């Protein structure tokens, strides 16, 4: 069972309320799953102290926070968890939305869920909801992380080409400057451009998929950049130095 390009008969029998409800269900589940505070779990297990100066205080901690606290292994584990949490949340949201559609259409397991509007909305809205869940988790009074690893995992799921280019850009900037916030901001700022250029590599073939994917990448980039205050400051300082 998956979302695919439809035969016309599936569209005619679809009630008008089903698509918005399925999209809302998918986005809600993606948000809730991605809001699981995996980084803060290490605080609850007393593996790291919630020092406000080193780890950012009582919020969902990320790999950079673990490095500041001197926990390199936990930093790697946290980064990997954040990397896979977004794709897992998206899969959960899309699967539940598809099941909702199948129940409303009374389809058996041999059929696919094939509604083009649902396909586009379910492909590009749950990723944004998943990122918002990580950045603003309801379990920690909406005090989450900065979202770079989570956004990177979303890109790798939806478009591996964009994910790889964004990751390599961030790695190159970090190796050149040793400034991880700057690397995150610049690589995210360029990601909508890569999304536009390489949108045809998205796993769902739709005529206007380029616009949808580029817009989704732009929203994801703005959220991550908005959370990286240090990276914006570093980029501004480097820009002023270059002008002098």
C-alpha positions, -999 to 999 in steps of 0.1 A, spaced: 0 0 0 14 34 -10 4 67 -26 7 66 -63 -6 81 -96 -43 74 -98 -68 58 -120 -97 83 -126 -122 60 -109 -106 66 -75 -111 103 -77 -148 102 -85 -157 81 -54 -137 103 -30 -158 124 -6 -146 160 -5 -139 160 32 -115 130 31 -84 147 18 -82 175 44 -89 151 72 -63 126 60 -37 154 56 -45 168 90 -42 133 105 -9 127 88 5 161 98 -6 157 134 10 123 138 42 135 121 44 164 146 38 142 176 63 115 166 90 140 157 84 159 190 97 130 210 126 146 230 153 121 223 181 145 233 164 154 266 160 117 273 198 116 281 191 143 307 163 122 322 187 92 323 213 114 341 239 108 313 243 146 308 236 175 331 212 203 319 238 230 323 224 262 307 258 274 297 269 242 281 238 224 269 212 251 266 192 244 297 160 224 301 151 218 264 156 192 238 193 188 234 211 183 201 245 170 190 261 205 194 249 207 230 263 173 238 297 184 224 297 215 246 291 192 275 321 170 265 299 140 256 312 130 221 295 96 220 262 110 231 267 138 204 270 111 177 240 92 190 219 123 193 227 134 157 218 100 144 185 99 163 176 134 150 186 123 115 162 93 115 134 109 136 121 131 108 118 103 82 102 80 107 76 106 116 69 113 79 64 76 72 41 73 102 20 103 91 17 92 54 9 56 64 -19 66 87 -33 91 62 -33 64 35 -51 40 59 -77 67 66 -83 70 29 -85 33 23 -111 29 51 -132 57 37 -131 42 2 -136 6 15 -106 -6 -4 -89 -39 3 -51 -44 7 -46 -51 -30 -54 -15 -40 -32 16 -37 -43 49 -23 -42 70 -55 -54 106 -51 -31 132 -67 -41 160 -43 -35 137 -13 -2 126 -28 12 161 -31 -1 173 3 10 142 21 44 143 5 53 179 15 32 190 45 41 162 70 78 170 66 72 205 77 50 193 106 78 168 116 104 196 117 80 218 138 76 189 161 113 187 167 118 224 170 87 231 191 80 199 210 48 199 230 64 177 257 90 204 266 69 235 265 78 240 229 115 244 237 132 222 211 164 220 192 176 239 161 165 213 136 195 209 113 199 172 116 162 167 115 159 187 83 188 168 68 171 135 74 139 149 58 159 159 27 176 125 25 141 108 26 124 129 0 153 137 -23 186 120 -16 204 142 -41 194 174 -22 202 157 11 237 147 -1 245 182 -15 233 199 16 253 176 39 284 180 18 280 218 17 277 219 55 307 196 59 328 217 36 320 250 54 326 234 88 360 220 78 369 254 63 357 276 93 351 252 122 319 271 128 290 246 129 262 272 132 275 290 101 277 257 82 241 249 91 228 283 81 246 285 47 238 249 37 201 254 46 200 287 28 212 270 -4 189 239 0 158 255 -17 179 262 -48 190 225 -49 154 215 -43 143 235 -74 171 222 -96 169 185 -85 132 182 -78 127 157 -106 146 131 -84 117 131 -59 103 96 -56 67 107 -65 63 118 -101 38 147 -104 37 176 -130 40 204 -104 62 185 -79 91 210 -86 71 239 -70 59 219 -41 93 205 -32 110 239 -36 84 255 -14 87 228 12 125 232 12 122 269 15 99 266 46 122 240 61 153 262 55 136 293 70 127 274 102 162 260 106 179 294 99 155 311 122 166 288 150 203 294 144 210 328 158 247 321 162 250 311 126 233 343 114 256 364 135 287 345 122 276 349 86 271 387 91 305 391 107 322 372 79 303 393 53 315 426 70 351 414 71 349 405 34 337 441 26 365 457 45 
